[in-house]
Amino acid sequence: MTYTYTKSVVVISIAVYFIVFLFLSGNSEFDNSTNKVSHDVILGRKIWLKNGCVSCHSIYGLGGFLGPDLTEVSGRRDGEYIRQMILNGGDKMPAFHFHEGEINSLLSFFQYMFSSNNELQ
């Protein structure tokens, strides 16, 4: 094989993998254009990521292990309990000073994770 042929095969392979990646990532559960996920859910996910919640907690088993997995927190606890935990913290969890809209977005995100997890089972 020549260098030019090998280079062409590598470039074409990368292009094919990139196209497949774009196709698969376009079907993400957070793609608002295809799945009609509410703005609050998307905002809740952004708050979750921006504040490093994933450092201690996990969703679908992915994330930290210091705190509990929160995939089904909306099924185990009511919204007021979750709200108070966010605002006041706990043994290992710091208190967060979110405004009401941010908390509601996080609650929407948790509810979405809970309902989507039950759809998968």
Secondary structure, DSSP 8 states (H G I E B T S, - for coil): --HHHHHHHHHHHHHHHHHHHHHHHTT-TT-HHHH---HHHHHHHHHHHHTTGGGT-EETTEE-SSS-B-TTHHHHS-HHHHHHHHHH--SS-------HHHHHHHHHHHHHHHHHHHHH-
